[in-house]
Amino acid sequence: MHSFRTPDGVTLGVEHFGDAAAPLVLLAGGTTMLSWPDALCETLARGGRHGGRHVVRYDLRDSGASTTVDPEAPAYTLRDLAADAVALARGLDGRPAHLAGIGVGGMVAQVAALDHPDAFSALTLAGTRPVAPGPVDDDLPDHDAATMDRRFALPMPDWSDRAAVAEFAAAGAEVLGDDPAAARATAERIFDRTPGAEPAVGMANQIRMVFSKLDCKPRWRERLPELAIPALVVHGRRDPFFPVGNGEALAREIPGARLLVLEQAATAIPDAAADEVATAMLAL
């Protein structure tokens, strides 16, 4: 694990895979870097017939090894997070990078690619949507209400208790349709990387609550047709949090975008889909 300091003085936790001289694939966490499975990172780094890649996954602010100040009152905006992605891309490689974002990281990636088109050569958006957290556009499917009721009915754990946090993550994954065992293992890894024992920090790392407090204005959906780089949209058919119609809308509104629907997936990219997703990303 390494760190990168942006020109604005923000420290970002990063992890490298593959040859640092190879073309860069930058994976924005959703919110931690562990939203991107090891298997996918390793497969992208190997590259196969398309050649290897320098894969870098990173934590957004207030998560993992990145700068953590106050997740309950973030003093930065979505566009600041987009600027972090640009600083990373330019600091790690002088060439335009392939930027990928998952979940809320996909929102960061959309804004980064729109506001800084010269910094990126390709875009992958996984399990995300074209609008910010909060009320969804009328033509987009919102969170599945019954699933969310079950998810939010789960009692919050003691965020300082590793086993309780892991069990909470597993129970939540079962509700969402993800693999509970994989979610438990990831939650344990996130816990071990969480700085300090403050409950707000633990919660921000595990369930991304900091993002609901961000200023995500102005809207960017109407600008998606401006994107002029190859784009891939990856979405789980069974995703109840951002239902697949959100990915379908992204693929329609980004010129020339390819849509890859993972029929057996929900909110996470399962290891079983790593080869399929990597192949599609490497083809951009």
N, C-alpha and C positions, 0 to 999 in steps of 0.2 A: 504494500500500500504506500502511496506517495501523496504529496500535496502540491498544489499549484496556486500561486498567488497572482491575482489579477492586477492590472494597473490601478484599479480602484481600491486595492488593499484587502480584497476578499480572499480568504483561503478556501480552496475547493479540494475535497478529498477525491483522489483519482486512483484508478488501478489500470495497469497496462497489460495487454496481451499481444504477443506477436512481435514482429520486427519493427522497430521504431522508424526505419527508413521506408517502410511500405506506406501506401495510401492510408490516410486516417479515417477511421469510422468512430465517431464520437457519440456515446450513448448517454443521454440525459436521464438521470434517475427519476423515479416517480413515487416518492421523493428520494429514496436512497438508491445507490448504484445497484443494490442487490435485487431491484426490480428486474434487472436484466440477468437471466440465468447464466451460470458459469458455462454450461454446455453450449449455449448460443455464442458467447464471447469466444470460446475456444475454437468453435467451428468457423466463425468469421475470420479469426486470426490465421487459421490454416489456409483457408481460401480455395483450395482445390484448383480446378482448371482455370479459375478466374485470377489466381495469384493470391498470395497472402495479404492480410491487412494489419495495420497497426490499430488495434481496438483499445479504446479508452472509455471506461465507464466512470461516471462521477456522481457524487452526492450533490443535490441542490442545497442551497443555504438552509441552515437550521436543521440539518439532518446529517447523520454519519460523521465523517471526519471534516466536514466543511464548517465554515464559520457559523457558530451558534451564539445568538444574542438573547432574543426573547421571542420564542415561537408564538406566544399569545398576542404579541403586538409587533409584527414584522414592520421594520422601517424601510422596506424596499418594495418594489412593484414587480409585476410580471415582466415588464420590460427590462428591469434590472437583471432578472434571471436570464432573459434572452441575451443581454449584454455579456453575462458570465460565459455563456456558450460560445459567443463570438471570440471573447478573449482567450478561451481555452483553445479553440480551433486555430487561431492565428499564432498563439504562443507555442503550440505543439508542432505545427507544420505550416510552412509558408504557402502550401497549396490549398485550394478550397477543399473542405472536408465533407464527407457524408455524415449528416447529422440525423440522429434517431432519437425520438422521445417516446416514452411509454406512460400511459395514464396522464397525470397532470404534467409530466415531463413532455408529453406530446403537445400540450398547449404552449409550453416554453419553446419547443422546436418550431412550431408554426410561426410564432411571432419573430423568432430569431431569423428564420429564413426569409420572412417578408421584409423585415427592417434592415437586414444586412445580406442581400442576395449575393454579393460578391464573395462572401466568406464560405459559401457552401456549394457543393457540386451535386448533391443528391439529398433526398429527404425520406426518412421512414417514420411513419406515425403508427404506433401500436396501441390499441385499446383506449382511444381518446376521442375527443369530439371537437367541433369547430367553434365552440363558445365556451366562455369561462364558467367556473363554478357558480352555482345559483340557479335562478329560473332559466329553463331551457327554451329555445325557440319553439313556436307552435308546431313546426313541421319536423321536429326532431323528437325521437323517443326519449322520455325521461327515465330515471332510475325505476326499476320495477318495484312498485309500491309494496307488494306483499313480501318480497325478498328484503327490502329495506326495513320493513317493520320487524322482521325476524332478526335481521342483523343488528339493529339498534336496540333490540330488546335484550341482547347479551349484556350481562353486567360487566362494567369496566373492571379490569384487574388492578391489583397493586402494581404500579408501573416500576417499582423497585424489586419485584419478585420475578426472577427470570422464568421459573417454571409456570407461574400464573400467566405471564405475558405470552409465553409460547402456547399455552392451552387456549387462551383467548384467540390467538391468531388461527389456530387449528379449527376452533369452533366457527369462527367467521368465514374461513375458507369453505367449510362444509356447507354453510348457508349459501355462499356465492356460487358454489359449483366448482371450486378449485380443489386441488389435492391437499387434504389436511396435513398429511405427513410432510410434504414439501413446505407448506406454510409454517408449520411448527419449526422446522429446521432453519428456515430463513429468518423467522422471528428471533430465534436464539442468536443467530449471527448478527442481526441488527442490534439486539440488546447488548451484545458484547462490544459493539462499536459505538454505542451511544455515550456521548460525553456527560459525565456527572450523573446524579441521581434525581434531578428535579422531575417531578411527575409530568410537567408540561413538555419537557424535552423528550422524555420517554414516549409520551403519547404522540408527539409530533413525528418522531422517528417511525413509529409503528403504524399509525393510521392517518398520517398526512394532514392533520388538522390545521397546520399552519397555512395551507393553501386556501382554506375557506376564509381566511382573514386578509388575504392579499388584495391590493388594488389591481384589478385586471382590466381596467378601461384604458383606452377606448376599444370597441369591438374590432375584431379582425376578420370575421367570417367573410364579409363582403369583399375583402382583398384577396381571397384565395386564388381567384383567376389570374392574379399577377404572377404567381409562381411559375417560373420558367425553367425549373430543373427537374430531372427525373424523380418521380415520387412513388413510394409504395405505401399502401395502407394495409395494416395487418389487424384483424379483429376476430375475437372469439365469437362463434355463432351463439354460444350460451351465455354471453356476458349480460348479467342483469343490472350492472352498475351503469355502464355506458352501453346500452343495447346496440346491436350490430347496425341498426339504421343510422347511427352516428358515423360509423366508418364508411358506410355506403354513401352518405352525404359528402364526406371529405373526398372520396374517390371521384364523385361526380363533379365536384366544384374545383378541384385542382386539375389543371389541363394535363391530359395524358396519364394521369395516375393509374397505377395498377392496384386492384383490390385483391387481397389474399385473405379469405375467410377460413379460420381454423375450426373445422366442424366440431371437434371434441373439446374445444377450449372455452373457458369463461373469461375471467379477468386477467389471469396470468398466462404467460407463454410456457406451456409444459415442455419438459426436456424432450419428450417424444416428438415435438414439432420443431426442435432446434435446427435440424438439417433442412427442412422445408423452408423455414423462415430465412435461414442464412443463405440458401441458394437464391431466393428471391431478392434479398438485399444485395448480394454480390453481383447480380445481373444488372443492377441499375447503372 
